[in-house]
Amino acid sequence: MSKETELTSENFDTVTGQGVTLVDFWAEWCGPCKMMNPVLEEIATEYDGKVTVGKVNVDDEGDLAVKYNVSSIPTLLLMNDGEVQNQFVGVTSKGDLKKAIDAIVT
């Protein structure tokens, strides 16, 4: 079972508004997005209870992509209490993500 949360325009502010959230803007047809899936699943497992990993399908939630100026996917936003703290565009290493998350969580 996936620990990732599907984010939509209806629940985005509620989910990202409290605590640390790693938001993945992706699409089903995106090869690099598929490459990021195992990394994001590992992050979700390792930081369970500390970080929420959310996924925004840009084909279904274009308004969120526009709101956060997402022009390439995958784009990952690291948010804390609803504020963007860091942004990663393209395939990103697990180490880089963990370093950014640890700077906020610890």
C-alpha positions in Angstrom: 0.0 0.0 0.0 1.3 3.4 -1.0 2.0 5.9 1.7 1.7 8.8 -0.8 -1.4 11.0 -0.7 -3.2 12.0 -3.9 -3.5 15.8 -3.9 -6.3 17.7 -5.6 -7.4 21.3 -5.6 -9.9 20.3 -3.0 -7.5 18.9 -0.4 -4.1 20.6 -1.4 -4.2 23.4 1.2 -5.5 21.2 4.0 -2.8 18.5 3.4 0.1 20.9 2.9 -1.0 23.5 5.4 0.4 21.7 8.5 3.8 20.1 8.8 6.3 19.1 6.1 5.0 17.9 2.7 6.9 16.8 -0.3 4.7 17.5 -3.3 5.3 15.6 -6.6 3.9 17.2 -9.7 3.7 14.3 -12.2 1.9 12.8 -15.1 1.2 9.2 -16.1 3.0 9.6 -19.5 6.1 11.1 -18.0 9.1 8.8 -18.0 11.2 10.8 -15.6 8.2 10.9 -13.2 8.1 7.1 -13.3 11.8 7.0 -12.4 11.1 9.1 -9.3 8.3 6.9 -8.0 10.5 4.4 -6.1 12.5 7.2 -4.6 9.3 8.9 -3.4 8.0 5.6 -2.0 11.2 5.2 0.0 11.0 8.8 1.3 7.4 8.2 2.3 8.3 5.1 4.2 11.4 6.4 5.9 9.8 9.7 7.0 6.4 8.1 7.9 4.8 10.3 10.5 7.2 13.2 9.9 6.7 14.1 6.2 3.7 13.7 4.0 4.4 12.8 0.4 1.7 14.1 -1.9 1.2 13.6 -5.6 -0.4 16.0 -8.0 -1.4 14.7 -11.4 -0.9 17.7 -13.7 -3.3 16.3 -16.3 -6.1 16.3 -13.7 -5.0 19.3 -11.6 -3.7 21.9 -14.1 -4.8 24.7 -11.8 -2.4 23.6 -9.1 0.4 23.4 -11.6 -0.3 26.9 -12.8 -0.6 28.2 -9.2 2.9 26.9 -8.4 4.5 27.8 -11.7 5.2 24.2 -12.7 6.4 24.2 -16.3 8.4 20.9 -16.3 7.7 17.6 -14.7 8.6 16.0 -12.4 8.7 19.1 -10.2 9.0 18.5 -6.4 8.0 21.2 -3.9 9.2 20.8 -0.3 6.7 22.7 1.8 6.5 23.5 5.5 3.2 24.7 7.0 1.9 25.6 3.5 5.0 27.6 2.4 7.4 26.4 -0.3 10.8 25.9 1.2 12.6 24.2 -1.7 11.9 23.2 -5.3 13.5 20.4 -7.4 12.9 20.1 -11.2 13.6 16.9 -13.0 14.9 13.6 -11.7 16.4 14.3 -8.2 18.5 12.0 -6.1 17.2 10.6 -2.9 20.2 12.0 -1.1 19.4 15.6 -2.3 15.8 15.2 -1.2 16.8 13.8 2.2 19.3 16.6 2.8 16.6 19.2 2.1 14.0 17.4 4.3 16.4 16.9 7.1 17.2 20.6 7.2 13.5 21.2 8.0 12.5 18.2 10.0 15.5 18.1 12.4 
